[in-house]
């Protein structure tokens, strides 16, 4: 079994967790607060503590059966140090809460060696803020099913540290465009149109830093990119203490597999920057693009994300909020009955307007 790490309050013995408001470790029982840095020594002490096992050789322990081949694939089992409860978790889970006593636990085996993140952006917004952002997001959506407006329709709200690969690179871009200018004039006999064609070139050197690529297979890339940007100025060196009280996933998409996505994002950004400099033309179309990258490197970071799950007619809908800035996104379903009524009303309205305009003309 893998080890769990749990921070105990020196004052009352309760499990302490990271508080997003104070940006400190806080005991929910006696409200004592601790600086994250002060827990470094506690980390070392916990690593040195010897674990003792009872001798159970005299017990008959043949209950149950053997796992069949492949049956335990993707599963991990952990033991809570507070109550002894066993936690079965997805193999990519790095932190969670004990389902029995509720104490936050960190699955340290998931963050050893090359899986240890370099950086973490701590949560700044709590669960209450996530719920408020969700209801603000759905406010005024006339075609939304009524069930989505009810608080009890939210299946789950969880704070998750999502793994990201951050890529740096220098980019040398060169783009050639086909552009046109149009001049129009008239005389007493004819209308004239003159179209002039131009070949326009733009080039530039750019440096990109910390371009994020979602490293979790279960998190849709477009959903994570929709809640950007994250403020890297608030990123700190990784400490397991920041994970306490939240879920955390380790990456299951490697940096090597994420490079292509980073290249696409950098390439598109470089092309957009150059395109913005081509002004004063009627039309502009890129004819040839050459983007070269060099000096690439990556870091492994954890970003704070609030995930909300809802269900409508058997379909799962996922919403994400940036746990640092509060930016919310997510696809919403459409109530077919409300949509048909809305469409019928629009049709009747346009028909009446067309009839009125016809009456005025004739």
C-alpha positions as CSV (number, residue, x, y, z in Angstrom):
1,X,0.0,0.0,0.0
2,X,1.1,3.5,-0.7
3,X,1.7,6.0,2.1
4,X,-0.6,8.9,3.1
5,X,0.5,12.2,4.5
6,X,-1.6,14.1,6.9
7,X,-0.8,17.4,8.8
8,X,-1.9,17.4,12.4
9,X,-2.6,20.6,14.4
10,X,-0.1,20.9,17.3
11,X,-2.7,22.7,19.3
12,X,-5.6,20.2,19.2
13,X,-4.5,17.3,17.1
14,X,-7.1,17.9,14.3
15,X,-6.2,17.6,10.6
16,X,-5.2,20.9,9.1
17,X,-5.6,22.0,5.5
18,X,-4.7,24.8,3.2
19,X,-7.0,27.9,3.5
20,X,-7.4,29.7,0.2
21,X,-8.5,33.0,1.9
22,X,-5.6,33.4,4.3
23,X,-3.1,31.5,2.1
24,X,-2.0,29.6,5.2
25,X,-2.5,26.2,6.7
26,X,-5.5,26.3,9.1
27,X,-7.1,24.0,11.6
28,X,-10.9,23.8,11.1
29,X,-11.4,22.8,14.7
30,X,-9.5,25.4,16.7
31,X,-8.8,28.0,13.9
32,X,-5.1,27.9,14.6
33,X,-3.1,29.1,11.5
34,X,0.4,28.1,10.3
35,X,2.7,29.4,7.6
36,X,3.3,26.8,4.9
37,X,7.0,27.2,5.2
38,X,6.9,26.1,8.9
39,X,5.7,22.7,7.7
40,X,8.9,21.8,5.9
41,X,10.4,20.6,9.2
42,X,7.2,18.6,9.9
43,X,7.6,17.0,6.4
44,X,11.1,15.8,7.3
45,X,10.0,14.5,10.7
46,X,7.1,12.5,9.2
47,X,9.5,10.9,6.7
48,X,11.7,9.8,9.6
49,X,8.9,8.3,11.6
50,X,9.1,4.5,11.7
51,X,6.0,2.6,10.9
52,X,5.1,-0.3,13.1
53,X,3.1,-3.4,12.1
54,X,1.3,-5.8,14.4
55,X,2.1,-9.5,14.2
56,X,-1.1,-11.2,12.9
57,X,0.5,-14.5,12.0
58,X,-1.9,-16.4,14.3
59,X,-5.0,-15.2,12.6
60,X,-6.8,-17.0,9.9
61,X,-7.0,-14.6,7.0
62,X,-8.2,-16.6,4.1
63,X,-11.5,-14.7,3.7
64,X,-12.3,-13.4,0.3
65,X,-10.6,-14.5,-2.9
66,X,-7.8,-13.6,-5.2
67,X,-8.0,-10.7,-7.7
68,X,-8.3,-12.0,-11.2
69,X,-5.8,-10.9,-13.8
70,X,-6.4,-7.3,-14.9
71,X,-9.1,-6.7,-12.3
72,X,-7.1,-4.3,-10.2
73,X,-5.7,-2.3,-13.2
74,X,-6.1,1.4,-12.6
75,X,-6.8,1.0,-8.9
76,X,-4.7,2.0,-5.8
77,X,-5.5,1.4,-2.1
78,X,-4.5,3.8,0.7
79,X,-4.9,3.8,4.4
80,X,-6.0,6.9,6.4
81,X,-3.7,7.5,9.3
82,X,-6.5,9.1,11.4
83,X,-9.2,6.4,11.4
84,X,-7.6,3.5,9.6
85,X,-10.1,3.6,6.8
86,X,-9.0,2.3,3.4
87,X,-9.4,4.5,0.3
88,X,-9.6,3.0,-3.2
89,X,-8.8,5.7,-5.7
90,X,-8.1,6.2,-9.4
91,X,-4.4,5.6,-10.1
92,X,-3.9,9.2,-11.1
93,X,-5.4,10.6,-7.9
94,X,-2.8,12.5,-5.8
95,X,-4.8,13.9,-2.9
96,X,-8.3,13.4,-1.5
97,X,-10.4,13.2,1.6
98,X,-11.0,10.1,3.7
99,X,-14.6,9.1,3.0
100,X,-15.0,7.8,6.6
101,X,-13.7,10.6,8.8
102,X,-13.4,13.4,6.2
103,X,-9.8,14.3,7.0
104,X,-7.7,15.5,4.1
105,X,-5.0,13.1,3.0
106,X,-2.2,13.3,0.5
107,X,-1.1,10.2,-1.4
108,X,2.6,10.8,-1.3
109,X,3.6,7.9,-3.5
110,X,2.0,9.8,-6.4
111,X,4.4,12.7,-6.1
112,X,7.7,11.0,-5.7
113,X,10.6,11.1,-8.1
114,X,9.9,12.4,-11.6
115,X,6.2,12.9,-10.8
116,X,6.9,15.7,-8.3
117,X,5.6,19.1,-9.6
118,X,8.0,22.0,-9.9
119,X,5.3,24.7,-9.2
120,X,1.9,25.1,-7.8
121,X,-0.6,28.0,-7.9
122,X,-2.5,27.9,-4.6
123,X,-6.3,28.2,-4.5
124,X,-7.5,31.7,-3.9
125,X,-11.3,31.1,-4.2
126,X,-13.4,28.7,-2.1
127,X,-16.3,26.4,-2.9
128,X,-18.8,29.2,-2.1
129,X,-17.2,31.4,-4.8
130,X,-17.5,28.5,-7.3
131,X,-21.2,28.1,-6.6
132,X,-21.8,31.8,-7.0
133,X,-19.9,31.8,-10.3
134,X,-21.9,28.9,-11.6
135,X,-25.3,30.6,-10.9
136,X,-24.0,33.8,-12.5
137,X,-22.9,31.7,-15.5
138,X,-26.4,30.3,-16.0
139,X,-28.3,33.5,-15.1
140,X,-30.5,34.9,-17.9
141,X,-30.2,31.7,-20.1
142,X,-33.8,31.5,-21.3
143,X,-33.4,28.1,-23.0
144,X,-31.8,26.4,-20.0
145,X,-33.8,23.6,-18.3
146,X,-35.3,24.8,-15.0
147,X,-33.6,22.0,-13.1
148,X,-30.2,23.7,-13.7
149,X,-31.4,26.7,-11.7
150,X,-31.9,24.6,-8.6
151,X,-29.0,24.2,-6.1
152,X,-29.7,20.5,-5.4
153,X,-29.2,19.8,-9.1
154,X,-25.4,20.2,-8.7
155,X,-24.1,16.6,-8.4
156,X,-20.6,17.5,-7.2
157,X,-18.3,20.5,-6.5
158,X,-14.7,19.7,-6.0
159,X,-11.5,21.7,-5.9
160,X,-8.9,19.9,-8.0
161,X,-5.2,20.7,-8.7
162,X,-5.0,19.9,-12.4
163,X,-1.5,18.9,-13.8
164,X,-0.1,21.2,-16.5
165,X,3.0,21.1,-18.6
166,X,4.4,24.6,-19.0
167,X,6.5,25.2,-22.1
168,X,9.0,27.9,-22.9
169,X,10.4,28.5,-26.4
170,X,11.9,31.1,-28.8
171,X,9.9,31.6,-32.0
172,X,11.1,32.9,-35.4
173,X,8.1,33.5,-37.6
174,X,7.7,34.7,-41.2
175,X,4.4,35.0,-43.0
176,X,3.6,36.2,-46.6
177,X,0.1,37.5,-47.2
178,X,-1.9,38.2,-50.4
179,X,-3.7,41.5,-49.8
180,X,-6.0,43.8,-51.8
181,X,-7.1,47.4,-51.9
182,X,-10.3,48.4,-53.6
183,X,-11.1,51.8,-55.1
184,X,-14.6,52.7,-56.4
185,X,-15.9,55.7,-58.4
186,X,-18.6,56.6,-60.9
187,X,-19.1,59.0,-63.8
188,X,-22.3,59.8,-65.7
189,X,-22.1,56.6,-67.7
190,X,-20.5,53.9,-65.5
191,X,-19.6,52.7,-62.1
192,X,-15.9,51.7,-61.7
193,X,-14.1,49.3,-59.3
194,X,-10.3,49.1,-59.2
195,X,-8.7,46.2,-57.3
196,X,-5.0,46.4,-56.5
197,X,-3.1,43.3,-55.3
198,X,-0.2,43.3,-52.9
199,X,2.3,40.8,-51.6
200,X,2.9,41.7,-47.9
201,X,5.5,40.1,-45.7
202,X,5.9,40.2,-41.9
203,X,8.5,38.5,-39.7
204,X,9.5,38.7,-36.1
205,X,11.2,37.0,-33.2
206,X,9.1,36.2,-30.1
207,X,9.7,34.5,-26.8
208,X,7.0,32.4,-25.1
209,X,7.0,31.5,-21.4
210,X,4.9,29.1,-19.4
211,X,2.5,28.2,-22.3
212,X,0.2,25.7,-20.5
213,X,-0.9,22.3,-21.8
214,X,-3.3,20.2,-19.7
215,X,-1.6,17.0,-18.6
216,X,-4.7,15.1,-17.6
217,X,-6.4,12.8,-20.1
218,X,-9.7,13.1,-18.2
219,X,-9.8,16.9,-18.4
220,X,-10.9,18.3,-21.8
221,X,-8.2,20.6,-23.3
222,X,-10.8,23.1,-24.6
223,X,-12.4,23.4,-21.1
224,X,-9.1,24.0,-19.4
225,X,-8.0,26.5,-22.0
226,X,-11.3,28.4,-21.7
227,X,-10.5,29.3,-18.1
228,X,-7.1,30.8,-18.8
229,X,-5.1,32.8,-18.1
230,X,-3.5,31.8,-14.8
231,X,-1.3,34.4,-13.2
232,X,2.2,32.8,-13.0
233,X,3.4,35.6,-10.8
234,X,1.6,33.9,-8.0
235,X,3.1,30.4,-8.6
236,X,5.3,29.1,-5.8
237,X,7.6,26.2,-5.3
238,X,5.7,23.0,-4.9
239,X,4.9,21.9,-1.3
240,X,2.5,19.1,-0.5
241,X,0.9,21.3,2.2
242,X,-0.9,23.2,-0.6
243,X,-2.8,20.1,-1.6
244,X,-4.3,19.5,1.8
245,X,-8.1,19.8,1.6
246,X,-8.2,19.4,-2.2
247,X,-8.1,16.7,-4.8
248,X,-5.0,16.5,-7.0
249,X,-4.2,14.5,-10.1
250,X,-0.8,13.5,-11.4
251,X,-0.3,13.8,-15.1
252,X,-1.2,10.9,-17.3
253,X,-0.2,12.7,-20.5
254,X,3.6,13.0,-20.7
255,X,5.5,16.2,-21.6
256,X,6.7,14.5,-24.8
257,X,3.1,14.0,-25.9
258,X,2.1,17.5,-24.9
259,X,4.8,19.3,-26.9
260,X,2.7,19.1,-30.1
261,X,-0.2,21.0,-28.5
262,X,2.3,23.6,-27.1
263,X,3.7,24.1,-30.6
264,X,0.2,24.6,-32.1
265,X,-0.6,27.2,-29.5
266,X,2.7,29.1,-29.9
267,X,2.4,28.9,-33.7
268,X,-1.2,30.3,-33.7
269,X,-0.2,33.1,-31.3
270,X,2.8,34.1,-33.4
271,X,0.6,34.1,-36.6
272,X,-2.0,36.3,-34.8
273,X,0.6,38.8,-33.6
274,X,2.0,39.2,-37.2
275,X,-1.5,39.3,-38.7
276,X,-2.5,42.2,-36.4
277,X,0.2,44.3,-38.0
278,X,-1.2,44.0,-41.5
279,X,-3.6,47.0,-41.7
280,X,-5.2,49.3,-44.3
281,X,-6.2,46.5,-46.8
282,X,-9.6,45.4,-47.9
283,X,-8.7,41.7,-47.7
284,X,-5.8,39.8,-46.3
285,X,-5.1,36.1,-46.8
286,X,-1.9,34.2,-45.7
287,X,-0.1,32.6,-48.6
288,X,2.9,31.1,-46.9
289,X,3.8,30.6,-43.2
290,X,7.1,29.6,-41.7
291,X,7.4,29.3,-37.9
292,X,10.6,27.9,-36.3
293,X,11.0,27.1,-32.6
294,X,14.2,26.8,-30.5
295,X,15.3,26.7,-26.9
296,X,12.3,24.7,-25.8
297,X,12.0,23.6,-22.2
298,X,9.2,22.5,-19.9
299,X,8.1,22.5,-16.2
300,X,5.5,20.5,-14.4
301,X,2.9,22.6,-12.4
302,X,-0.4,22.2,-10.7
303,X,-3.2,24.7,-11.4
304,X,-6.2,25.3,-9.1
305,X,-9.6,24.4,-10.7
306,X,-13.1,24.1,-9.3
307,X,-15.0,21.4,-11.1
308,X,-18.9,21.3,-11.0
309,X,-20.8,18.3,-12.4
310,X,-24.5,18.3,-13.3
311,X,-26.8,15.8,-15.0
312,X,-29.7,16.4,-17.5
313,X,-31.6,13.5,-19.0
314,X,-28.8,11.1,-18.4
315,X,-26.1,13.3,-19.9
316,X,-23.2,14.6,-17.8
317,X,-22.3,18.3,-18.0
318,X,-19.0,19.6,-16.6
319,X,-18.2,23.2,-15.6
320,X,-14.8,24.5,-14.6
321,X,-13.8,27.6,-12.7
322,X,-10.3,29.1,-12.4
323,X,-9.6,28.7,-8.7
324,X,-7.3,31.7,-8.9
325,X,-9.3,34.3,-11.0
326,X,-12.9,33.0,-10.8
327,X,-13.3,32.7,-14.6
328,X,-16.1,30.1,-15.3
329,X,-16.9,28.1,-18.4
330,X,-19.0,25.1,-19.4
331,X,-21.5,23.9,-22.0
332,X,-25.2,24.2,-21.2
333,X,-28.1,22.0,-22.4
334,X,-31.1,23.4,-24.1
335,X,-34.7,22.5,-23.0
336,X,-36.3,21.3,-26.2
337,X,-39.8,22.4,-25.1
338,X,-38.7,25.9,-24.2
339,X,-36.7,26.0,-27.4
340,X,-39.7,25.1,-29.6
341,X,-41.9,27.7,-27.8
342,X,-39.2,30.3,-28.3
343,X,-38.8,29.4,-32.0
344,X,-42.5,29.5,-32.5
345,X,-42.7,33.0,-30.9
346,X,-39.8,34.2,-33.1
347,X,-41.5,32.9,-36.2
348,X,-44.8,34.5,-35.4
349,X,-43.0,37.8,-34.6
350,X,-41.1,37.8,-37.9
351,X,-44.2,36.9,-39.8
352,X,-46.2,39.7,-38.3
353,X,-43.3,42.2,-38.9
354,X,-43.0,41.1,-42.5
355,X,-46.8,41.5,-43.0
356,X,-46.7,45.0,-41.4
357,X,-43.8,46.1,-43.6
358,X,-45.6,44.8,-46.7
359,X,-48.8,46.7,-45.8
360,X,-46.8,49.9,-45.4
361,X,-45.0,49.5,-48.7
362,X,-48.1,48.7,-50.7
